[in-house]
């Protein structure tokens, strides 16, 4: 399946879609993302609009967003009588988000979509900026454990889920119909700033690094362990690596 707008539109124009919203997913949304009075929701990768319409039944006013016009054509046709939802064609990873609600959203959902973003963590952090103070970001994704090998490109493994949730200080994980349901709060984990009282001593440093990327443009990183864990470019296994780096 393609990743371009044209290919996704063809996917929907030929009558295809995705797995229907299950009762367990609905129950988790009711329990962990109840609509406040006047609540607004943003459904990313809305497809033909099933989840968007369900959120209106919970009391949300919904923006259903997809970057494939073919999906939105079906959503508009199939749910023409549904009040409280508008359909927007946007690539939230790259487009200007100005058309979205300036007052923010109490709930943002990504169902069966996050694995298709070239930079999913960066996209989630961008979306988190659109949440209200008590808003929630809900990611529903297949996991590789429960996905056939030939379809694992639609799923996330445990390491990918850890990377996705690591920037968020308020996280919870649930299971619905073998999907992972991640509920993330607005606040990302703060970075640590070090204030210097005098200029650092100059040092001459020479080094070299290789950047390893896959066919989706994702960069391979390693996590440095020890007292101050950090993410860094994956170091080749050579004599120039420290013993700690070689263990990554």
C-alpha positions as CSV (number, residue, x, y, z in Angstrom):
1,X,0.0,0.0,0.0
2,X,1.4,3.4,-1.0
3,X,2.2,6.3,1.3
4,X,1.3,9.1,-1.1
5,X,-2.0,11.0,-1.2
6,X,-2.7,9.6,-4.6
7,X,-2.2,6.0,-3.5
8,X,-4.3,6.4,-0.4
9,X,-7.1,8.0,-2.4
10,X,-7.0,5.0,-4.8
11,X,-7.2,2.7,-1.7
12,X,-10.5,4.4,-0.7
13,X,-11.8,4.9,-4.2
14,X,-11.7,1.2,-4.8
15,X,-14.0,0.6,-1.8
16,X,-11.3,-0.5,0.7
17,X,-11.0,0.8,4.3
18,X,-9.8,-0.4,7.6
19,X,-11.0,-2.6,10.5
20,X,-14.2,-1.4,12.0
21,X,-14.2,0.3,15.4
22,X,-14.6,-2.3,18.1
23,X,-16.6,-2.3,21.3
24,X,-13.5,-2.5,23.4
25,X,-12.1,0.6,21.7
26,X,-15.3,2.4,22.2
27,X,-15.4,1.4,25.9
28,X,-11.9,2.8,26.5
29,X,-12.7,6.1,24.8
30,X,-15.8,6.4,27.0
31,X,-13.8,5.7,30.1
32,X,-10.6,7.6,29.5
33,X,-11.7,10.4,27.1
34,X,-15.2,11.5,28.2
35,X,-16.3,14.7,26.5
36,X,-16.3,17.8,28.6
37,X,-19.1,20.4,28.1
38,X,-18.4,21.9,24.7
39,X,-15.6,19.4,24.0
40,X,-13.7,19.5,20.7
41,X,-12.0,16.4,19.2
42,X,-9.6,16.0,16.3
43,X,-9.6,12.7,14.5
44,X,-6.3,12.3,12.5
45,X,-6.3,9.8,9.6
46,X,-10.1,9.7,9.9
47,X,-10.5,7.6,6.7
48,X,-14.2,7.2,5.9
49,X,-15.2,8.8,9.2
50,X,-16.4,6.0,11.5
51,X,-14.5,7.1,14.6
52,X,-15.2,10.8,13.9
53,X,-18.9,10.1,13.9
54,X,-18.7,7.9,17.0
55,X,-17.0,10.8,18.8
56,X,-19.9,13.1,18.0
57,X,-22.2,10.6,19.8
58,X,-20.1,11.1,22.9
59,X,-20.7,14.8,22.8
60,X,-17.7,16.1,20.9
61,X,-17.7,18.6,18.0
62,X,-15.2,16.9,15.7
63,X,-12.7,17.8,13.0
64,X,-12.1,14.7,10.9
65,X,-8.7,15.0,9.1
66,X,-7.2,12.9,6.4
67,X,-4.6,13.7,3.7
68,X,-6.4,11.5,1.1
69,X,-9.2,13.3,-0.6
70,X,-10.6,9.9,-1.7
71,X,-11.2,9.1,2.0
72,X,-12.9,12.4,2.7
73,X,-15.2,12.1,-0.4
74,X,-16.5,8.8,1.1
75,X,-16.8,10.3,4.6
76,X,-18.8,13.3,3.3
77,X,-21.1,11.0,1.3
78,X,-21.6,8.3,4.0
79,X,-22.1,10.7,6.9
80,X,-23.8,13.6,5.1
81,X,-26.6,13.7,7.8
82,X,-24.3,13.6,10.8
83,X,-24.1,17.0,12.6
84,X,-21.1,18.2,14.6
85,X,-18.3,17.1,12.3
86,X,-16.4,18.8,9.5
87,X,-14.0,17.1,7.1
88,X,-10.6,18.6,6.4
89,X,-7.9,17.5,3.9
90,X,-4.5,18.0,5.7
91,X,-1.2,16.4,6.0
92,X,-0.6,17.0,9.7
93,X,3.1,16.1,9.5
94,X,3.9,18.8,6.9
95,X,1.0,21.2,6.2
96,X,0.1,24.4,8.0
97,X,-2.3,23.6,10.8
98,X,-3.9,27.0,10.8
99,X,-7.3,25.6,9.5
100,X,-7.6,23.6,12.8
101,X,-9.4,24.9,15.8
102,X,-7.4,27.7,17.4
103,X,-8.9,27.2,20.8
104,X,-7.4,23.7,21.0
105,X,-8.8,20.2,21.3
106,X,-9.9,18.2,24.4
107,X,-9.2,14.9,22.5
108,X,-7.0,14.0,19.5
109,X,-7.2,10.5,18.1
110,X,-5.0,8.6,15.7
111,X,-6.5,5.2,15.0
112,X,-4.5,2.7,12.8
113,X,-2.5,5.6,11.4
114,X,0.6,6.3,13.4
115,X,2.8,3.6,11.8
116,X,2.4,5.4,8.4
117,X,3.9,8.7,9.5
118,X,7.5,9.1,8.4
119,X,8.3,10.8,11.8
120,X,5.6,9.6,14.2
121,X,7.1,10.9,17.4
122,X,7.7,14.4,15.9
123,X,4.1,14.3,14.6
124,X,2.7,13.4,18.0
125,X,4.6,16.2,19.7
126,X,3.3,18.7,17.1
127,X,-0.2,17.5,17.7
128,X,0.2,17.7,21.5
129,X,0.6,21.4,21.1
130,X,-3.0,21.5,19.9
131,X,-4.4,20.0,23.1
132,X,-6.1,21.9,25.9
133,X,-4.5,21.8,29.3
134,X,-6.4,18.7,30.3
135,X,-6.6,17.2,26.8
136,X,-5.7,13.7,25.8
137,X,-3.9,12.3,22.8
138,X,-5.1,8.7,22.1
139,X,-3.2,6.5,19.7
140,X,-4.7,3.1,18.7
141,X,-2.2,0.9,16.8
142,X,-1.7,-2.7,15.9
143,X,1.4,-4.3,17.4
144,X,3.8,-6.6,15.6
145,X,3.1,-9.3,18.1
146,X,-0.4,-9.7,16.8
147,X,0.2,-8.8,13.1
148,X,1.2,-11.3,10.4
149,X,4.8,-10.8,9.2
150,X,3.7,-9.7,5.7
151,X,1.6,-6.8,7.2
152,X,3.9,-5.6,10.0
153,X,4.5,-2.3,8.2
154,X,1.1,-1.3,9.6
155,X,2.1,-2.1,13.2
156,X,4.6,-1.0,15.9
157,X,6.9,-3.2,18.0
158,X,7.6,-2.6,21.6
159,X,10.7,-0.6,21.0
160,X,8.8,1.7,18.6
161,X,6.1,2.2,21.2
162,X,8.7,3.0,23.9
163,X,10.2,5.7,21.6
164,X,6.8,7.1,20.8
165,X,5.7,7.5,24.4
166,X,9.1,8.5,25.9
167,X,8.7,12.2,25.5
168,X,5.4,12.3,27.4
169,X,5.4,12.4,31.2
170,X,1.7,11.4,31.5
171,X,1.1,8.0,29.7
172,X,-1.1,5.0,30.1
173,X,-1.5,1.9,27.9
174,X,-4.4,-0.4,27.4
175,X,-5.4,-3.2,25.1
176,X,-8.5,-3.4,22.9
177,X,-9.0,-6.3,20.5
178,X,-5.2,-6.9,20.4
179,X,-4.5,-3.2,19.6
180,X,-2.4,-1.1,21.8
181,X,-4.3,1.9,23.1
182,X,-1.9,4.7,24.2
183,X,-3.4,7.6,26.2
184,X,-1.0,10.5,26.4
185,X,-1.3,13.8,28.3
186,X,-0.4,17.2,26.9
187,X,2.8,17.8,28.9
188,X,5.9,16.4,27.3
189,X,8.8,15.3,29.5
190,X,10.9,18.5,30.2
191,X,14.5,18.7,29.1
192,X,17.2,19.7,31.5
193,X,19.0,23.0,31.0
194,X,22.4,23.6,32.5
195,X,23.3,27.2,33.4
196,X,27.0,28.1,33.3
197,X,28.6,30.7,35.5
198,X,31.7,31.0,33.3
199,X,32.6,30.2,29.7
200,X,33.6,26.5,29.0
201,X,37.2,25.8,28.4
202,X,38.0,25.3,24.7
203,X,38.8,21.8,23.5
204,X,39.9,20.6,20.1
205,X,37.7,17.6,19.2
206,X,37.9,15.5,16.1
207,X,35.3,12.9,15.3
208,X,33.3,11.1,12.6
209,X,29.9,9.7,12.5
210,X,27.7,7.8,10.0
211,X,24.0,8.5,9.7
212,X,22.0,5.3,9.0
213,X,18.5,5.8,7.5
214,X,15.9,3.4,6.1
215,X,13.8,3.7,3.0
216,X,11.3,5.9,4.9
217,X,13.9,8.4,5.9
218,X,14.0,7.4,9.6
219,X,17.3,7.8,11.4
220,X,18.8,4.9,13.4
221,X,19.6,6.0,16.9
222,X,21.0,4.2,19.9
223,X,20.2,4.9,23.6
224,X,23.3,5.7,25.7
225,X,22.9,4.1,29.2
226,X,24.4,5.1,32.5
227,X,23.7,7.9,34.9
228,X,22.6,10.2,32.1
229,X,20.7,8.3,29.4
230,X,20.4,10.0,26.1
231,X,19.6,9.2,22.5
232,X,22.5,9.6,19.9
233,X,23.4,8.5,16.4
234,X,24.1,4.8,16.3
235,X,27.9,4.3,16.5
236,X,29.5,1.7,14.2
237,X,31.1,-1.2,16.1
238,X,34.7,0.0,15.8
239,X,37.6,0.9,18.0
240,X,36.5,4.5,18.0
241,X,33.4,3.6,20.1
242,X,33.4,3.6,23.9
243,X,32.6,0.2,25.5
244,X,29.3,1.6,26.6
245,X,28.4,2.7,23.1
246,X,29.3,-0.8,21.7
247,X,26.7,-2.3,24.0
248,X,23.9,-0.4,22.3
